[in-house]
Amino acid sequence: MKENGISQSQYNQVANYVYVQQEINIKVREKSPPDYIGQIREQCHSGKLAFGGIDNLADFEANLEVNCIPSNIYEMTLKDYEDFLGDRRILMAQKIKRYYQGL
């Protein structure tokens, strides 16, 4: 993100954080989301693991949902970063609300 003019204060936001294993983070560090998400989807079809152990699309999409990643992430580019943050904040707030109401 730095290389594309996104400031540290823009990318160090809670809505941009997700727990990722260190080895996966290192592999995706220099890739754009469309690139590495495309590669993860490909590994779901081929079974050849490149990023973590998810090897089917249903598990990958469930993982995105659990992590409040917007469903349109597949089409997003760097230009959509602010929209991604806004969409993810809404999904995170909805998840917290459901959890709280379930107490």
Secondary structure as GFF3:
##gff-version 3
##sequence-region A 1 103
A	DSSP	three_ten_helix	2	4	.	.	.	ID=ss1
A	DSSP	alpha_helix	8	11	.	.	.	ID=ss2
A	DSSP	three_ten_helix	14	16	.	.	.	ID=ss3
A	DSSP	alpha_helix	22	28	.	.	.	ID=ss4
A	DSSP	alpha_helix	33	46	.	.	.	ID=ss5
A	DSSP	alpha_helix	57	66	.	.	.	ID=ss6
A	DSSP	three_ten_helix	71	75	.	.	.	ID=ss7
A	DSSP	three_ten_helix	78	80	.	.	.	ID=ss8
A	DSSP	alpha_helix	81	101	.	.	.	ID=ss9
###
